Amino acid sequence: MMAIDVKICGLKTFEAVDASSTGGAVMCGFCFYPYSPRFLEVEFAKKLTSRITKSVKKVGLVVDAEDSWLQQVATTGIDWWQFHGKEAPDRVAQVKERFGFPIIKAFGISNKLDLKLAREYEEVADLLLFDAKPPKSATRPGGNARTFNWEVIQGEQWKCPWAIAGGLNISNLNSAINVSGARMVDVSSGVEDGTGEKSSKKIREFLTTAKSL
């Protein structure tokens, strides 16, 4: 069995960044969506990304962002985008051409019909991320500690790499992998002590668990 690749998202502190980048994460994610409790200011984000080795990819999460905001975020040292809004395929292709960064496109999933939308991005995105749909009261599209039915993507074949997210933690990671067939996962709330408050201990435990699968 191959070890599971892990992206740790929503990092806000030096301790959490160090635990992720030295613990085996393949990607470190930083949130640039102002309505999220994990939101980062551009200048502080630069300090966080500067601690990460080149072998670990640095991902900037945005939601339906204008070019002016993307230009600011691009100065932080990221080398991937994560689009977590309603960005159309044409918009994904446009930003990819303009900035030259690979793009993760996230989708809220609850049934097979939701996968039809994801199919429209296979040619323009570099990685598809299947997440749980947010509750109606949510102020953000992800990071809500909710899982989705992993059987929805079981056996599906995609033209580009893909990963799962949504409510993952060390207790359900094995089941999530076995049911979905995913070889990469994205975790945020599952390695926190409180909303937006990453635990270095939980990050290391999650990465160790992923390595063992």
GIZIPE-V668054 format. One record per helix or strand of 3 or more residues. SS is the DSSP state (H for helix, E for strand). FROM is the first residue (numbers start at 1). LEN is the number of residues. If there is no record, write none. Layout:
ss: <SS:SS>
from: <FROM:FROM>
len: <LEN:LEN>
This chain:
ss: <E:H:E:H:E:H:E:H:E:H:E:H:E:H:E:H:E:H>
from: <5:14:27:42:57:67:80:89:102:112:127:150:161:173:184:189:192:200>
len: <4:10:5:8:6:10:4:11:8:8:6:4:5:8:4:3:3:13>
